[in-house]
Amino acid sequence: MTQLPIIDLRAPQREIAQQIADACKAHGFFYVIGHEVDESLALRLEWLSHQFFALP
């Protein structure tokens, strides 16, 4: 796989749970869509995570 799994929170709960379990087992990370979090907040979180992981 060349990209991380994308999990849509608008799907049925059983499907979401299985997708999260599969993504965690296979990759340890995944993208989430359909969460209704403001895009500017998500972009800030991404920026902050880059800053954090760039620390020595």
Contacts in CASP RR format, 6 or more apart in sequence:
PFRMAT RR
TARGET T0000
AUTHOR 0000-0000-0000
METHOD contacts of the structure
MODEL  1
MTQLPIIDLRAPQREIAQQIADACKAHGFFYVIGHEVDESLALRLEWLSH
QFFALP
1 26 0 8 1.000
1 27 0 8 1.000
4 23 0 8 1.000
4 27 0 8 1.000
4 29 0 8 1.000
4 30 0 8 1.000
4 31 0 8 1.000
5 19 0 8 1.000
5 22 0 8 1.000
5 23 0 8 1.000
5 26 0 8 1.000
5 27 0 8 1.000
5 30 0 8 1.000
5 31 0 8 1.000
6 30 0 8 1.000
6 31 0 8 1.000
6 32 0 8 1.000
6 33 0 8 1.000
7 16 0 8 1.000
7 19 0 8 1.000
7 20 0 8 1.000
7 23 0 8 1.000
7 30 0 8 1.000
7 31 0 8 1.000
7 32 0 8 1.000
7 33 0 8 1.000
8 16 0 8 1.000
8 32 0 8 1.000
8 33 0 8 1.000
8 34 0 8 1.000
9 16 0 8 1.000
9 32 0 8 1.000
9 33 0 8 1.000
9 34 0 8 1.000
9 35 0 8 1.000
10 34 0 8 1.000
11 19 0 8 1.000
19 30 0 8 1.000
20 30 0 8 1.000
23 29 0 8 1.000
23 30 0 8 1.000
24 30 0 8 1.000
END
